[in-house]
Amino acid sequence: MNPVFEQLKGGLVVSCQAEGDSPFNIPERVADFAEAAVQGGAIGIRSQGVEKTKAIIDRVALPVIGLIKSEFEDGYVRITGSFQEVEQLIAINTDIIAIDGTFREREGMSGPAFIKEVKARYDCVVMADIATVEEGIACAEAGADCLSTTLSGYTPDTKDKPKQGPDFAFLSEMVQQSSIPVFAEGRVNTPEDAAKMIQLGAWGVVVGSAITRPHLVTQWYVEKIGAVNAVHDV
Ligand SMILES: CC(=O)N[C@H](C=O)[C@@H](O)[C@H](O)[C@H](O)COP(=O)(O)O
C-alpha cells in the first residue's frame, strides 16, 4: 500500500471545489478553503481543476487528491477521464489522482480498463470514483490504489437512489468486499454522518458541500425555515 494512505487513515479530507458563479471560484479562494481546512484538523484535500489544484498544492502541506471534472455524453458528471487530464495532474505533482471508475466508456474503454492503462503508463496513485460495488471490485482488480463512493446517485444507473443523505449501505458493502482502502464521499453533510462512516469501516471521509459550498449550506437553512413559515401561513 502506498504510504500516503497511512497519512489519510481515519481522517477527514476536505473537498475544496468551487464552480460557476461562486465567489470562491478562483484558485486563491479555494486555496483559502484548504488553509482553513488545515486549521480545522483535516488530513487531506480534494480539488478540481489544474490551476486550483496547483494553488492548493503550493499553499498546504497535506496530501491532495486532484481531479478534472467534465461531462459524459449522457450528461452526467465525469471525473478525470482522459490521458491528457491525467498527465496535467501528474505535471503539477498531484499526490492522488481521482479517476472515474464507472463502466462508462472514455478513450474507447471502461473505467477499470482505463485505470489499468493509466497504472501501466504512469507512476501515480489512483483513487477510483465509483457508483456501484461491481465497479469498485473491477477497479481494484485493475490496479486502483483506493476507492471512493463519490458517484453513488450521480450516474444513469444510480440516479434514482435517495439523495437526502450519504449512501451508508453502499459504503458498508464496498468495505466488506474490498481489500484496498474505501473512502466515504458524497452528501456526508454532518459530523455525525462522518463518524458513522468511520464506524462502518471507511478509511477516511471526504466532505465537500457542507464545508466549502456556503451557498448550498445557506439554501439548506433557508429551505427549512421556509417550510416552517409555509405551515404557519396556512
Ligand atoms: C458528484 C460530484 O460531482 N462530486 C464531486 C466530486 O469531486 C464534488 O462536486 C463533490 O463536492 C464531492 O464529491 C464531495 O461530495 P459532497 O459535496 O456531497 O460532500
The ligand as an ORCA input file, in Angstrom:
! r2SCAN-3c Opt
* xyz 0 1
  C     -20.872     14.056     -7.922
  C     -19.757     15.044     -7.994
  O     -19.662     15.783     -8.934
  N     -18.882     15.042     -6.956
  C     -17.766     15.938     -6.925
  C     -16.535     15.187     -6.913
  O     -15.436     15.613     -6.733
  C     -17.892     17.078     -5.944
  O     -18.739     18.023     -6.548
  C     -18.414     16.782     -4.531
  O     -18.470     18.007     -3.835
  C     -17.549     15.825     -3.725
  O     -17.681     14.532     -4.227
  C     -17.906     15.786     -2.222
  O     -19.252     15.498     -2.060
  P     -20.213     16.444     -1.204
  O     -20.103     17.828     -1.791
  O     -21.588     15.872     -1.352
  O     -19.722     16.416      0.212
*
